[in-house]
Amino acid sequence: MKKYIVGSVVGLLLLQGCSKYEQINNNPNQPAAVRSDLLLNNIMYTAFAEDGDIANSTGSYSTFVGGDMGGCWAQHLSKVQYNDEERYSPRVGVVQDFWETYYEDICNDSKKMADLAAAENNKAVQGVAKVLLAYGFSVLTDCYGDIPFTEALQSGNQIFKPKYDSQEEVYNGIIALLDEANTLLTSGEGTIPATSDKMYGGDVTKWAKFANSLKFRSLMRISAKKNVSAELTDIVNNRQIFTSNSDEAKFVFGSAQPAANPFYETVVFSSRAEWKVNSVLVDLLNSYSDPRLPVYAQKASDGTYRGKPSGYRDLPSAAYGYANISAIGTKYLQPSAPGYFMSYAELCFLLAEARQKGLISTGTASQYYEEGITASFAENGVSSSLAAYLAQPNVILSAGTELKQINEQKWLALFGQGVEAWIEWKRTKIPALTPAVDAAISEIPSRYQYPTTEQSLNKANYDAAISRQGADLLQTKLWWME
């Protein structure tokens, strides 16, 4: 099965010399095997924007995934035309391509990078590969539910129809990968060439911080189902995690097409302006007199910030058209606008939630909460308004509403991170969202349906998965959801 077994074209056969003639015909200018670190930038890029037609790509920052089935489902965004996905009717081809992108180009290539690095005895690069492998599987399981994990990527062992593991088993594996990554990255052995690492420039310490911050997120995601207090406490007491925006895991796109941010490619370069801001976002920002509003949105034709509620058929209309609904803010439509694996602001709000729930004892919920707002304001260039904002009575963390306030601010800070915003909303259900009008189903989707190829090419394991997890429907709840 292609999605589980295809190796990276960039990988093992990069311009190999002709082995038929062995040493006689070897070309010294063409390496027999690619160096492990040379896979890194391509894996990170492809996580957000699959190679090829970037405007129609199926990385997590593509408009068809991160916009339609991320930002729209989290109700950061809404559309004034072509909004079937916003009304919970995803395209079969997009769902298939996203599954294949993450298995082939993220998970498979990360595993290949880890194997090559192990052969090179480069523990630093091996640790990076384990982080990206864990990240790839986390996106897949958070979007689909039960997935192939233990038997995935095992074509070398003649496994072409892998079983699906339960989400609990997958998460156990993800956490184990991140523990392995931390050990490798803190070993002091191996290096990451700066030119091969567009995100951190070869800084191994920052990769270790990412590994442990991602583990904290992963533990919080399953915290309704398992007691994770001891592991969370170990992270905050004994491991390196993000401590500022300079640590966060974000991949900066190129300054021009065709290597630019997918939203720039689609909305600006390709003049596809149907993606707008949602009225829920505008209303919540207005309720806080939030200075991020003019960063997140552009003014509509009447000079105001106006969002559109989710859904509605027969668009554009007089009520909801291209001109009278606010466009996405220009900061988020820049060609070099970054893609986030994980932001420092998100970690701060997760720390605040964990402290509020008594899962950790370090710091205070208020301190973490205010640091999360501070990080988001800095990221959006509005720090001059921070002190006045934090002093507002409805912003100050108040007894009885702490979790609501923490998670509302996290939802606001995740603007532009469509898939992650939707995944975290599924976990917290904050803010309260109403399903789209004229929708195909009566609730906001909890998952993507499995690709149709799974029903034909891996049917026995597909059937076992839905028998255990529930029907292959958008509304079937994931294991970790409350």
Secondary structure, 3 states (H helix, E strand, C coil): CHHHHCCCCCCCCCCCCCHHHHHHHCCCCCCCCCCHHHHHHHHHHHHHCCCCCHHHCCCCCCHHHHHHHHHCCCCCEEECCCCCCCCCCCCHHHHHHHHHHHHHHHHHHHHHHHHHHHHHCCHHHHHHHHHHHHHHHHHHHHHHCCEECCCCCCHHHCCCCCCEECHHHHHHHHHHHHHHHHHHHCCCCCCCCHHHCCCCCCCHHHHHHHHHHHHHHHHHHCCCCCCCHHHHHHHHHHCCCCCCCCCCEEECCCCCCCCCCHHHHHHHHCCCCCEEEEHHHHHHHHHCCCCCHHHHECCCCCCCCCCECCECCCCCCCCCCCCCCCEECHHHHCCCCCEEEECHHHHHHHHHHHHHCCCCCCCCHHHHHHHHHHHHHHHCCCHHHHHHHHCCCCCCCCCCCHHHHHHHHHHHHCCCCHHHHHHHHHHHCCCCCCCCECCCCCCCCCCCCCCHHHHHHCHHHHHHHHHHHCCCCCCCCCCCCC
